[in-house]
Amino acid sequence: MRTIHNPITLGRRGGYPLLLLTLTKLIIMDDAYYVGIHRNSFQAGIPAKIVGMKFITPEYNEKRLCYHIKFSDGSEDWAPVKDKDHYKIISFEDILDGNIPDVSE
């Protein structure tokens, strides 16, 4: 998990702030994990880190937006975003807490 502090000053003139108001936004970023919940999903029920998204065009098919996922054993896969009934997205905190979705029968 990474924490980013992003100070924002609203306007400057001659090196001095126009408004003596500074906003600080705290952004907490955590990795997202893909869990296949359909019984026929590749490595169903095992969290895979989402490392990117790209448009994939399978041979003789239309292009589709896919998650690029990597499993802890090093295997990789591309999972279509539109198949939202077949997966859940969880955080690393969910994994640590044991909140991993069940696989359908």
Secondary structure, DSSP 8 states (H G I E B T S, - for coil): -EEEEEEEE--EETTEESSS-EEEEEEEE--EEEEE-STTSTTTT--EEEEEEEEE--TTS--EEEEEEE-TTS-EEEEETT-GGGEEEEEHHHHHTT-------
